[in-house]
Amino acid sequence: MERYFFDIKDGHDLPDEHGSEWPDISAVRIEAVRYAAEVLKEMPERFWNAEEWTMTVSDQRRKAIFTLKFFAEAAVSAA
């Protein structure tokens, strides 16, 4: 199995220092969504305080494979 890293940026860099092993890219994609949801659920104030919240997933050589991006945008007032 290959090691993957799930690095988060939300105004601060939160690098994944150890990574984790996954059997294939499908499992990595599922874990990225699961982990992002867990972090957002546990620390919602960090999401609302950041301009953009990203998770970049890298392979064992630290080459980026994909990035998940989340942001909140206030609705324009109709008044």
MMTF fields as JSON, N, C-alpha, C and O atoms, coordinates in Angstrom:
{
  "mmtfVersion": "1.0.0",
  "mmtfProducer": "UNKNOWN",
  "numBonds": 315,
  "numAtoms": 316,
  "numGroups": 79,
  "numChains": 1,
  "numModels": 1,
  "chainsPerModel": [1],
  "groupsPerChain": [79],
  "chainIdList": ["A"],
  "bondAtomList": [4, 2, 8, 6, 12, 10, 16, 14, 20, 18, 24, 22, 28, 26, 32, 30, 36, 34, 40, 38, 44, 42, 48, 46, 52, 50, 56, 54, 60, 58, 64, 62, 68, 66, 72, 70, 76, 74, 80, 78, 84, 82, 88, 86, 92, 90, 96, 94, 100, 98, 104, 102, 108, 106, 112, 110, 116, 114, 120, 118, 124, 122, 128, 126, 132, 130, 136, 134, 140, 138, 144, 142, 148, 146, 152, 150, 156, 154, 160, 158, 164, 162, 168, 166, 172, 170, 176, 174, 180, 178, 184, 182, 188, 186, 192, 190, 196, 194, 200, 198, 204, 202, 208, 206, 212, 210, 216, 214, 220, 218, 224, 222, 228, 226, 232, 230, 236, 234, 240, 238, 244, 242, 248, 246, 252, 250, 256, 254, 260, 258, 264, 262, 268, 266, 272, 270, 276, 274, 280, 278, 284, 282, 288, 286, 292, 290, 296, 294, 300, 298, 304, 302, 308, 306, 312, 310],
  "bondOrderList": [1, 1, 1, 1, 1, 1, 1, 1, 1, 1, 1, 1, 1, 1, 1, 1, 1, 1, 1, 1, 1, 1, 1, 1, 1, 1, 1, 1, 1, 1, 1, 1, 1, 1, 1, 1, 1, 1, 1, 1, 1, 1, 1, 1, 1, 1, 1, 1, 1, 1, 1, 1, 1, 1, 1, 1, 1, 1, 1, 1, 1, 1, 1, 1, 1, 1, 1, 1, 1, 1, 1, 1, 1, 1, 1, 1, 1, 1],
  "groupList": [{"groupName": "MET", "atomNameList": ["N", "CA", "C", "O"], "elementList": ["N", "C", "C", "O"], "formalChargeList": [0, 0, 0, 0], "bondAtomList": [1, 0, 2, 1, 3, 2], "bondOrderList": [1, 1, 2], "singleLetterCode": "M", "chemCompType": "L-PEPTIDE LINKING"}, {"groupName": "GLU", "atomNameList": ["N", "CA", "C", "O"], "elementList": ["N", "C", "C", "O"], "formalChargeList": [0, 0, 0, 0], "bondAtomList": [1, 0, 2, 1, 3, 2], "bondOrderList": [1, 1, 2], "singleLetterCode": "E", "chemCompType": "L-PEPTIDE LINKING"}, {"groupName": "ARG", "atomNameList": ["N", "CA", "C", "O"], "elementList": ["N", "C", "C", "O"], "formalChargeList": [0, 0, 0, 0], "bondAtomList": [1, 0, 2, 1, 3, 2], "bondOrderList": [1, 1, 2], "singleLetterCode": "R", "chemCompType": "L-PEPTIDE LINKING"}, {"groupName": "TYR", "atomNameList": ["N", "CA", "C", "O"], "elementList": ["N", "C", "C", "O"], "formalChargeList": [0, 0, 0, 0], "bondAtomList": [1, 0, 2, 1, 3, 2], "bondOrderList": [1, 1, 2], "singleLetterCode": "Y", "chemCompType": "L-PEPTIDE LINKING"}, {"groupName": "PHE", "atomNameList": ["N", "CA", "C", "O"], "elementList": ["N", "C", "C", "O"], "formalChargeList": [0, 0, 0, 0], "bondAtomList": [1, 0, 2, 1, 3, 2], "bondOrderList": [1, 1, 2], "singleLetterCode": "F", "chemCompType": "L-PEPTIDE LINKING"}, {"groupName": "ASP", "atomNameList": ["N", "CA", "C", "O"], "elementList": ["N", "C", "C", "O"], "formalChargeList": [0, 0, 0, 0], "bondAtomList": [1, 0, 2, 1, 3, 2], "bondOrderList": [1, 1, 2], "singleLetterCode": "D", "chemCompType": "L-PEPTIDE LINKING"}, {"groupName": "ILE", "atomNameList": ["N", "CA", "C", "O"], "elementList": ["N", "C", "C", "O"], "formalChargeList": [0, 0, 0, 0], "bondAtomList": [1, 0, 2, 1, 3, 2], "bondOrderList": [1, 1, 2], "singleLetterCode": "I", "chemCompType": "L-PEPTIDE LINKING"}, {"groupName": "LYS", "atomNameList": ["N", "CA", "C", "O"], "elementList": ["N", "C", "C", "O"], "formalChargeList": [0, 0, 0, 0], "bondAtomList": [1, 0, 2, 1, 3, 2], "bondOrderList": [1, 1, 2], "singleLetterCode": "K", "chemCompType": "L-PEPTIDE LINKING"}, {"groupName": "GLY", "atomNameList": ["N", "CA", "C", "O"], "elementList": ["N", "C", "C", "O"], "formalChargeList": [0, 0, 0, 0], "bondAtomList": [1, 0, 2, 1, 3, 2], "bondOrderList": [1, 1, 2], "singleLetterCode": "G", "chemCompType": "PEPTIDE LINKING"}, {"groupName": "HIS", "atomNameList": ["N", "CA", "C", "O"], "elementList": ["N", "C", "C", "O"], "formalChargeList": [0, 0, 0, 0], "bondAtomList": [1, 0, 2, 1, 3, 2], "bondOrderList": [1, 1, 2], "singleLetterCode": "H", "chemCompType": "L-PEPTIDE LINKING"}, {"groupName": "LEU", "atomNameList": ["N", "CA", "C", "O"], "elementList": ["N", "C", "C", "O"], "formalChargeList": [0, 0, 0, 0], "bondAtomList": [1, 0, 2, 1, 3, 2], "bondOrderList": [1, 1, 2], "singleLetterCode": "L", "chemCompType": "L-PEPTIDE LINKING"}, {"groupName": "PRO", "atomNameList": ["N", "CA", "C", "O"], "elementList": ["N", "C", "C", "O"], "formalChargeList": [0, 0, 0, 0], "bondAtomList": [1, 0, 2, 1, 3, 2], "bondOrderList": [1, 1, 2], "singleLetterCode": "P", "chemCompType": "L-PEPTIDE LINKING"}, {"groupName": "SER", "atomNameList": ["N", "CA", "C", "O"], "elementList": ["N", "C", "C", "O"], "formalChargeList": [0, 0, 0, 0], "bondAtomList": [1, 0, 2, 1, 3, 2], "bondOrderList": [1, 1, 2], "singleLetterCode": "S", "chemCompType": "L-PEPTIDE LINKING"}, {"groupName": "TRP", "atomNameList": ["N", "CA", "C", "O"], "elementList": ["N", "C", "C", "O"], "formalChargeList": [0, 0, 0, 0], "bondAtomList": [1, 0, 2, 1, 3, 2], "bondOrderList": [1, 1, 2], "singleLetterCode": "W", "chemCompType": "L-PEPTIDE LINKING"}, {"groupName": "ALA", "atomNameList": ["N", "CA", "C", "O"], "elementList": ["N", "C", "C", "O"], "formalChargeList": [0, 0, 0, 0], "bondAtomList": [1, 0, 2, 1, 3, 2], "bondOrderList": [1, 1, 2], "singleLetterCode": "A", "chemCompType": "L-PEPTIDE LINKING"}, {"groupName": "VAL", "atomNameList": ["N", "CA", "C", "O"], "elementList": ["N", "C", "C", "O"], "formalChargeList": [0, 0, 0, 0], "bondAtomList": [1, 0, 2, 1, 3, 2], "bondOrderList": [1, 1, 2], "singleLetterCode": "V", "chemCompType": "L-PEPTIDE LINKING"}, {"groupName": "ASN", "atomNameList": ["N", "CA", "C", "O"], "elementList": ["N", "C", "C", "O"], "formalChargeList": [0, 0, 0, 0], "bondAtomList": [1, 0, 2, 1, 3, 2], "bondOrderList": [1, 1, 2], "singleLetterCode": "N", "chemCompType": "L-PEPTIDE LINKING"}, {"groupName": "THR", "atomNameList": ["N", "CA", "C", "O"], "elementList": ["N", "C", "C", "O"], "formalChargeList": [0, 0, 0, 0], "bondAtomList": [1, 0, 2, 1, 3, 2], "bondOrderList": [1, 1, 2], "singleLetterCode": "T", "chemCompType": "L-PEPTIDE LINKING"}, {"groupName": "GLN", "atomNameList": ["N", "CA", "C", "O"], "elementList": ["N", "C", "C", "O"], "formalChargeList": [0, 0, 0, 0], "bondAtomList": [1, 0, 2, 1, 3, 2], "bondOrderList": [1, 1, 2], "singleLetterCode": "Q", "chemCompType": "L-PEPTIDE LINKING"}],
  "groupTypeList": [0, 1, 2, 3, 4, 4, 5, 6, 7, 5, 8, 9, 5, 10, 11, 5, 1, 9, 8, 12, 1, 13, 11, 5, 6, 12, 14, 15, 2, 6, 1, 14, 15, 2, 3, 14, 14, 1, 15, 10, 7, 1, 0, 11, 1, 2, 4, 13, 16, 14, 1, 1, 13, 17, 0, 17, 15, 12, 5, 18, 2, 2, 7, 14, 6, 4, 17, 10, 7, 4, 4, 14, 1, 14, 14, 15, 12, 14, 14],
  "groupIdList": [1, 2, 3, 4, 5, 6, 7, 8, 9, 10, 11, 12, 13, 14, 15, 16, 17, 18, 19, 20, 21, 22, 23, 24, 25, 26, 27, 28, 29, 30, 31, 32, 33, 34, 35, 36, 37, 38, 39, 40, 41, 42, 43, 44, 45, 46, 47, 48, 49, 50, 51, 52, 53, 54, 55, 56, 57, 58, 59, 60, 61, 62, 63, 64, 65, 66, 67, 68, 69, 70, 71, 72, 73, 74, 75, 76, 77, 78, 79],
  "secStructList": [7, 3, 3, 3, 3, 3, 3, 3, 3, 1, 1, 1, 3, 3, 7, 7, 1, 1, 7, 3, 3, 3, 1, 1, 2, 2, 2, 2, 2, 2, 2, 2, 2, 2, 2, 2, 2, 2, 2, 2, 2, 2, 7, 2, 2, 2, 2, 2, 2, 1, 1, 7, 3, 3, 3, 3, 3, 3, 7, 6, 6, 7, 7, 3, 3, 3, 3, 3, 3, 3, 7, 7, 7, 7, 7, 7, 7, 7, 7],
  "xCoordList": [0.838, 0.0, 0.883, 1.998, 0.358, 1.087, 0.619, -0.526, 1.532, 1.233, 0.754, 1.294, -0.283, -0.852, -0.91, -1.015, -0.838, -0.849, -2.042, -2.35, -2.712, -3.916, -3.616, -3.832, -3.125, -2.722, -3.864, -4.523, -4.093, -5.185, -4.62, -3.624, -5.285, -4.988, -6.308, -7.275, -6.34, -7.543, -7.159, -7.725, -6.202, -5.607, -4.326, -3.464, -4.213, -3.007, -2.699, -3.609, -1.419, -1.028, -1.105, -0.528, -1.818, -1.915, -1.451, -2.269, -0.129, 0.379, 0.158, 0.192, -0.066, -0.168, 1.257, 1.845, 1.806, 3.217, 3.508, 4.621, 2.505, 2.761, 2.129, 2.666, 1.013, 0.315, -0.315, -0.206, -0.975, -1.582, -1.608, -1.577, -1.665, -1.604, -3.003, -3.901, -3.165, -4.436, -4.174, -3.149, -5.081, -4.844, -4.919, -4.246, -5.741, -5.89, -6.477, -6.887, -6.514, -6.97, -8.449, -8.856, -9.248, -10.667, -10.807, -11.616, -10.043, -10.073, -9.564, -10.068, -8.576, -8.026, -9.083, -9.234, -9.801, -10.853, -11.951, -12.412, -12.362, -13.385, -12.878, -13.613, -11.642, -11.078, -10.959, -11.199, -10.598, -10.477, -11.813, -11.855, -12.894, -14.215, -14.641, -15.174, -14.411, -14.769, -14.009, -14.591, -12.702, -11.852, -12.216, -12.287, -12.446, -12.841, -14.143, -14.264, -15.107, -16.384, -16.176, -16.801, -15.31, -15.034, -14.411, -14.817, -13.434, -12.774, -13.762, -13.812, -14.545, -15.523, -16.57, -17.018, -16.955, -17.944, -17.368, -18.048, -16.121, -15.502, -15.023, -14.943, -14.702, -14.164, -14.847, -14.171, -16.173, -16.865, -16.412, -16.445, -15.992, -15.552, -14.32, -14.141, -13.475, -12.287, -12.694, -12.068, -13.725, -14.218, -14.749, -14.425, -15.558, -16.174, -15.176, -15.419, -14.069, -13.063, -12.029, -11.26, -11.988, -10.994, -11.599, -12.807, -10.764, -11.235, -11.574, -12.591, -10.73, -10.961, -10.347, -9.288, -10.991, -10.534, -10.201, -11.069, -8.969, -8.581, -7.923, -7.294, -8.086, -7.355, -6.673, -7.334, -5.349, -4.586, -4.074, -3.434, -4.358, -3.914, -2.712, -2.757, -1.642, -0.391, 0.002, -0.391, 0.782, 1.269, 2.51, 2.901, 3.114, 4.251, 5.472, 6.36, 5.536, 6.62, 6.267, 7.025, 5.082, 4.536, 4.153, 4.175, 3.806, 3.278, 1.758, 1.095, 1.208, -0.238, -1.01, -0.668, -2.064, -2.935, -4.227, -4.678, -4.831, -6.04, -6.224, -5.609, -7.085, -7.39, -8.901, -9.606, -9.382, -10.778, -10.81, -9.982, -11.771, -11.874, -13.273, -14.273, -13.315, -14.58, -14.505, -13.467, -15.597, -15.657, -17.1, -18.022, -17.269, -18.603, -18.697, -17.743, -19.845, -20.048, -21.377, -22.42, -21.328, -22.543, -23.46, -23.004, -24.724, -25.712, -25.849, -25.754, -26.07, -26.263, -27.662, -28.639, -27.753, -29.032, -29.936, -29.482, -31.184, -32.151, -32.657, -33.302, -32.385, -32.923, -32.12, -32.443],
  "yCoordList": [-1.184, 0.0, 1.248, 1.249, 2.287, 3.543, 4.492, 4.434, 5.361, 6.345, 7.629, 8.06, 8.233, 9.488, 10.486, 10.106, 11.766, 12.845, 13.755, 14.072, 14.173, 14.987, 16.319, 16.445, 17.291, 18.584, 19.587, 19.718, 20.293, 21.255, 22.673, 22.918, 23.591, 25.023, 25.732, 25.558, 26.531, 27.287, 28.637, 29.091, 29.26, 30.467, 30.116, 30.969, 28.864, 28.296, 26.995, 26.305, 26.657, 25.377, 24.301, 24.442, 23.227, 22.072, 20.84, 20.06, 20.676, 19.559, 18.211, 18.098, 17.212, 15.827, 15.303, 14.962, 15.24, 14.873, 13.395, 13.035, 12.539, 11.102, 10.418, 9.427, 10.922, 10.269, 8.968, 8.575, 8.309, 7.012, 6.191, 6.736, 4.896, 3.994, 3.624, 3.355, 3.617, 3.285, 2.397, 2.549, 1.475, 0.496, 1.056, 0.552, 2.108, 2.65, 4.053, 4.522, 4.72, 6.099, 6.223, 7.253, 5.222, 5.269, 5.358, 6.139, 4.58, 4.614, 5.954, 6.457, 6.535, 7.832, 8.925, 9.789, 8.889, 9.887, 9.801, 10.823, 8.595, 8.402, 8.926, 9.612, 8.613, 9.071, 10.587, 11.19, 11.215, 12.676, 13.332, 14.277, 12.862, 13.425, 13.143, 14.026, 11.928, 11.56, 12.415, 12.94, 12.546, 13.307, 14.792, 15.425, 15.353, 16.759, 16.997, 17.98, 16.106, 16.242, 16.175, 16.926, 15.288, 15.149, 16.423, 16.897, 16.97, 18.191, 19.352, 20.097, 19.512, 20.602, 20.455, 21.447, 19.226, 18.99, 19.316, 19.919, 18.924, 19.107, 20.534, 20.962, 21.28, 22.632, 23.616, 24.235, 23.783, 24.661, 26.113, 26.824, 26.564, 27.954, 28.239, 29.362, 27.247, 27.443, 27.645, 28.423, 26.958, 27.108, 28.522, 29.16, 29.011, 30.329, 31.462, 32.56, 31.229, 32.27, 32.332, 33.291, 31.363, 31.326, 31.822, 31.718, 32.356, 32.783, 31.575, 31.564, 30.579, 29.351, 28.203, 28.359, 27.08, 25.893, 24.852, 24.482, 24.38, 23.394, 22.183, 22.273, 21.065, 19.853, 19.382, 19.072, 19.33, 18.827, 17.441, 17.24, 16.501, 15.123, 14.87, 15.123, 14.368, 14.112, 12.649, 11.962, 12.189, 10.813, 10.736, 11.733, 9.576, 9.38, 10.207, 10.397, 10.708, 11.598, 13.061, 13.966, 13.279, 14.605, 15.364, 16.594, 14.62, 15.221, 15.306, 14.301, 16.527, 16.724, 15.916, 15.895, 15.251, 14.456, 15.205, 15.285, 15.762, 16.567, 17.453, 17.234, 18.462, 19.382, 19.529, 19.716, 19.441, 19.744, 21.181, 21.567, 21.976, 23.373, 23.641, 23.236, 24.337, 24.713, 26.186, 26.664, 26.914, 28.288, 28.686, 28.125, 29.667, 30.186, 31.564, 32.341, 31.859, 33.145, 33.719, 33.073, 34.923, 35.551, 35.903, 36.347, 35.7, 36.054, 37.573, 38.249, 38.093, 39.523, 39.877, 39.225, 40.881, 41.309, 41.851, 42.597, 41.482, 41.941, 43.335, 43.951, 43.855, 45.17, 46.301, 47.462],
  "zCoordList": [0.0, 0.0, 0.0, 0.524, -0.593, -0.671, 0.438, 0.885, 0.864, 1.902, 1.234, 0.216, 1.84, 1.356, 2.506, 3.672, 2.159, 3.142, 2.878, 1.728, 3.951, 3.882, 4.594, 5.799, 3.848, 4.409, 4.334, 3.302, 5.438, 5.522, 5.626, 6.306, 4.934, 5.06, 5.319, 4.577, 6.378, 6.708, 7.286, 8.281, 6.652, 7.215, 7.953, 8.169, 8.333, 8.946, 8.23, 7.771, 8.132, 7.554, 8.619, 9.697, 8.317, 9.206, 8.424, 7.936, 8.311, 7.521, 8.203, 9.428, 7.387, 7.862, 7.927, 6.901, 9.115, 9.307, 9.05, 8.667, 9.261, 9.188, 7.987, 7.492, 7.513, 6.414, 6.871, 8.032, 5.934, 6.216, 4.934, 3.831, 5.095, 3.948, 3.473, 4.272, 2.138, 1.504, 0.301, -0.364, 0.01, -1.054, -2.473, -3.372, -2.684, -4.039, -3.977, -2.915, -5.137, -5.198, -4.829, -4.291, -5.099, -4.712, -3.204, -2.703, -2.486, -1.024, -0.506, 0.497, -1.173, -0.773, -0.952, -0.088, -2.054, -2.296, -1.244, -0.736, -0.921, 0.107, 1.452, 2.162, 1.804, 3.065, 3.102, 4.148, 1.999, 1.959, 2.28, 3.068, 1.694, 1.956, 3.395, 4.068, 3.866, 5.232, 6.247, 7.196, 6.028, 6.947, 6.921, 7.974, 5.735, 5.625, 6.391, 7.122, 6.224, 6.931, 8.443, 9.193, 8.883, 10.318, 10.885, 11.946, 10.186, 10.649, 10.677, 11.656, 9.617, 9.575, 10.672, 11.246, 10.959, 12.019, 13.391, 14.221, 13.635, 14.945, 15.193, 16.344, 14.128, 14.291, 13.349, 12.528, 13.441, 12.492, 12.572, 11.568, 13.749, 13.868, 13.025, 12.555, 12.829, 11.986, 10.536, 9.817, 10.107, 8.735, 8.518, 7.516, 9.446, 9.287, 9.441, 8.94, 10.114, 10.312, 9.192, 9.131, 8.326, 7.254, 5.946, 5.732, 5.085, 3.776, 2.905, 2.211, 2.949, 2.191, 2.976, 3.585, 2.963, 3.675, 2.613, 1.822, 2.581, 1.575, 2.218, 3.273, 1.557, 1.899, 0.622, -0.369, 0.653, -0.485, -0.139, 0.893, -1.005, -0.8, -1.706, -2.909, -1.105, -1.81, -1.681, -0.737, -2.645, -2.583, -1.689, -1.083, -1.61, -0.695, -1.068, -0.237, -2.314, -2.736, -2.495, -2.847, -1.877, -1.576, -2.848, -2.881, -3.879, -5.108, -4.956, -4.7, -5.117, -4.95, -5.984, -7.166, -5.507, -6.379, -6.652, -7.795, -5.583, -5.74, -4.52, -3.476, -4.668, -3.588, -3.46, -4.451, -2.235, -1.932, -1.417, -0.592, -1.907, -1.478, -0.947, -1.538, 0.19, 0.815, 1.16, 1.618, 0.944, 1.398, 1.615, 1.022, 2.479, 2.755, 2.133, 2.169, 1.568, 0.934, 1.428, 1.32, 1.964, 2.464, 1.291, 0.238, 1.492, 0.463, 0.413, 1.438, -0.775, -0.95, -0.452, -0.819, 0.362, 0.918, -0.193, -1.061, -0.16, -1.171, -0.861, -1.71, 0.334, 0.736, 0.192, 0.44]
}
